Amino acid sequence: MTTTLGERSPLTPWAGVPSELSDIFRPHLDALAEEMIEEILAGIPEYSRPQDEEYARLVRLAVEGALRQFVDLIMDPESSWEPVTAVYREIGWAEAREGRDLDILQTSLRLGARVAWRRLAAESERYNISRRTLASIAEAIFAFLDEIARAATEGYTKAREQEAGELEHRRRRLLDLLLAEPPAAPQAVAGLARLAQWQVPRTVAAAVLYERRRHPFSHPSLPPDVLADVNRREPCLLVPDPEGPGRRRLLEPVLHDWVAALGPTVRVEEAATSLRWAREALPLARRGILPSDGLIRCADHMPALVMFKDEELVRTVAELRLAPLKAVRPRHRERLMRTLLACLQNGFNATEVANRLHVHPQTVRYRLHQLEELFGGRLHAPERRLEMEMVLTVWLTAPEASPSSD
């Protein structure tokens, strides 16, 4: 003769489940585990690996461990969770390493719970389990699923974080390798690029950065194919296929908190050359010589970069070539300088120079006459024009390069 099982005070999900059920359930755990494993493998093809004994062992360990833990909690709600949570943390870790998302694992947990509930419902009349007790068991099953899912998520998250850290470390190593001088062997680049999940492009451009505002620190959200290290002493990037359509539009918005100089486009093995030019451009931008309101492309400022490559030489030449201007008052000297530069850039066409300087053409002719008196025939010497234009450009852009006055 069977009797209705007693019930405990529902202080926890398991507190409402009679402890006597643990003795009833234990003899059936092996058969139930087999049924659950069979349904999980049939319902989730990714888990069906007949040739992988270790994986099969892990699946069995997870199912059997969960069933034993659940029954232990019925007998003693205070029993330790660690054995089963350790297994499910390992499962979550394995799921991340396999490249699957957690939805598949969640599906497997629901499949297993459905089998267990179906078996329990079928046996409830045989063991005279009341509706109220069945409700308590259902509540306990849901709570149990939540706990083991949480453990799996912990393992999954930890694996993903570690994986992301490893990948980031490899990408930083790859960036160092590509920017090294002399260039690394192509085989070394290809091997590390494969580990860093980075496809080696045909061309690259290096960029160096300077943060506009120091606080708070802003890490740019760069396209995934851009190699970056903004935590080094000299933050830098390596941009693949920089001439590709829309590449500039992708980079500029995410670098708005940075002064960014992008070197010329080069072959991958010449990345260090691109970096050298970017390093030349960034200080000029910080001094205000190059515009820094957007991405600075070295290819758009090559004359300035070449002229400022050796400012000491420019100052020496300026002292020599612009010596006639020493006798002119500083304020008028600058007007003559700007007029002469505009004349050199516009073929000494007074009308075009006047339009550029926003003055009357007669004013240009008057200043040009003064310059001819100061410089004589040297003013129009073809072999001097490029040199004079370079010296004037640097002097007007960087007054510290000005020739000294008496």
Secondary structure as UniProt FT lines:
FT   TURN            13..16
FT   TURN            19..20
FT   HELIX           21..25
FT   HELIX           26..28
FT   HELIX           29..43
FT   HELIX           45..47
FT   TURN            50..51
FT   HELIX           53..75
FT   TURN            77..78
FT   HELIX           82..98
FT   HELIX           102..123
FT   TURN            124..128
FT   HELIX           131..179
FT   HELIX           186..195
FT   TURN            196..197
FT   STRAND          203..211
FT   TURN            224..225
FT   STRAND          227..229
FT   STRAND          236..240
FT   TURN            242..243
FT   TURN            245..246
FT   HELIX           247..254
FT   TURN            255..257
FT   STRAND          258..262
FT   STRAND          266..267
FT   HELIX           268..270
FT   HELIX           271..286
FT   TURN            287..288
FT   STRAND          296..297
FT   HELIX           298..300
FT   HELIX           302..307
FT   HELIX           308..310
FT   HELIX           311..321
FT   HELIX           323..327
FT   HELIX           330..345
FT   TURN            346..348
FT   HELIX           350..357
FT   HELIX           361..375
FT   HELIX           376..380
FT   HELIX           382..397
FT   HELIX           399..401
//
